[in-house]
Amino acid sequence: MSEATQKAYVAGIIDGEGTITLTRLYKNARWKTPIVSVSSTTQERNLRSFTEPLFWFKSMSK
């Protein structure tokens, strides 16, 4: 699968199951940081291994 196809797949998951927000990490922070979250009731076991080469994950939970 090409890198462009992988990115399109991840974009579809974020669009369907996720959200993108801008958040201040500290109360007095001057800049907002983008946060991407994905939540799903079904477990996709290979999602992390599929997307890890494209992105860096801070955390992932079941």
C-alpha positions as a Markdown table, in Angstrom:
| # | Residue | x | y | z |
|---|---|---|---|---|
| 1 | Met | 0.0 | 0.0 | 0.0 |
| 2 | Ser | 1.4 | 3.4 | -0.9 |
| 3 | Glu | 2.2 | 6.1 | 1.6 |
| 4 | Ala | -0.5 | 8.3 | 0.1 |
| 5 | Thr | -3.1 | 5.5 | 0.5 |
| 6 | Gln | -2.0 | 5.0 | 4.1 |
| 7 | Lys | -2.4 | 8.7 | 4.9 |
| 8 | Ala | -5.9 | 8.7 | 3.3 |
| 9 | Tyr | -6.9 | 5.7 | 5.4 |
| 10 | Val | -5.7 | 7.4 | 8.6 |
| 11 | Ala | -7.5 | 10.7 | 7.6 |
| 12 | Gly | -10.7 | 8.6 | 7.1 |
| 13 | Ile | -10.4 | 7.1 | 10.6 |
| 14 | Ile | -9.8 | 10.6 | 12.1 |
| 15 | Asp | -12.8 | 12.0 | 10.2 |
| 16 | Gly | -15.1 | 9.2 | 11.1 |
| 17 | Glu | -14.0 | 8.3 | 14.7 |
| 18 | Gly | -11.9 | 11.2 | 15.9 |
| 19 | Thr | -11.5 | 14.9 | 16.6 |
| 20 | Ile | -8.8 | 17.5 | 16.2 |
| 21 | Thr | -8.6 | 20.3 | 18.8 |
| 22 | Leu | -6.3 | 23.2 | 19.7 |
| 23 | Thr | -5.5 | 23.2 | 23.4 |
| 24 | Arg | -3.3 | 25.2 | 25.7 |
| 25 | Leu | -1.2 | 22.7 | 27.6 |
| 26 | Tyr | -0.6 | 25.1 | 30.4 |
| 27 | Lys | -2.9 | 27.8 | 31.8 |
| 28 | Asn | -0.7 | 30.7 | 30.8 |
| 29 | Ala | 0.7 | 29.2 | 27.6 |
| 30 | Arg | 0.9 | 31.6 | 24.7 |
| 31 | Trp | 0.4 | 29.0 | 22.0 |
| 32 | Lys | -2.1 | 26.3 | 21.5 |
| 33 | Thr | -1.1 | 22.8 | 20.6 |
| 34 | Pro | -3.0 | 20.5 | 18.2 |
| 35 | Ile | -4.4 | 17.3 | 19.7 |
| 36 | Val | -5.6 | 14.5 | 17.6 |
| 37 | Ser | -7.8 | 11.9 | 19.3 |
| 38 | Val | -9.5 | 8.8 | 18.0 |
| 39 | Ser | -12.1 | 6.8 | 19.9 |
| 40 | Ser | -13.9 | 3.6 | 18.8 |
| 41 | Thr | -15.9 | 0.9 | 20.4 |
| 42 | Thr | -14.4 | -1.7 | 18.2 |
| 43 | Gln | -10.8 | -2.8 | 18.7 |
| 44 | Glu | -8.6 | -2.7 | 15.6 |
| 45 | Arg | -5.5 | -4.6 | 16.6 |
| 46 | Asn | -3.3 | -3.5 | 13.8 |
| 47 | Leu | -4.2 | 0.2 | 13.8 |
| 48 | Arg | -1.1 | 1.3 | 15.8 |
| 49 | Ser | 1.3 | -0.9 | 13.8 |
| 50 | Phe | -0.2 | 0.5 | 10.6 |
| 51 | Thr | -0.1 | 4.1 | 11.5 |
| 52 | Glu | 3.1 | 4.2 | 13.7 |
| 53 | Pro | 5.5 | 4.8 | 10.7 |
| 54 | Leu | 3.4 | 7.8 | 9.7 |
| 55 | Phe | 2.9 | 9.4 | 13.1 |
| 56 | Trp | 4.3 | 9.6 | 16.7 |
| 57 | Phe | 1.9 | 8.5 | 19.4 |
| 58 | Lys | 2.0 | 10.0 | 22.9 |
| 59 | Ser | -0.5 | 7.4 | 24.2 |
| 60 | Met | -2.8 | 4.8 | 23.1 |
| 61 | Ser | -5.3 | 2.9 | 25.3 |
| 62 | Lys | -7.9 | 0.2 | 24.9 |
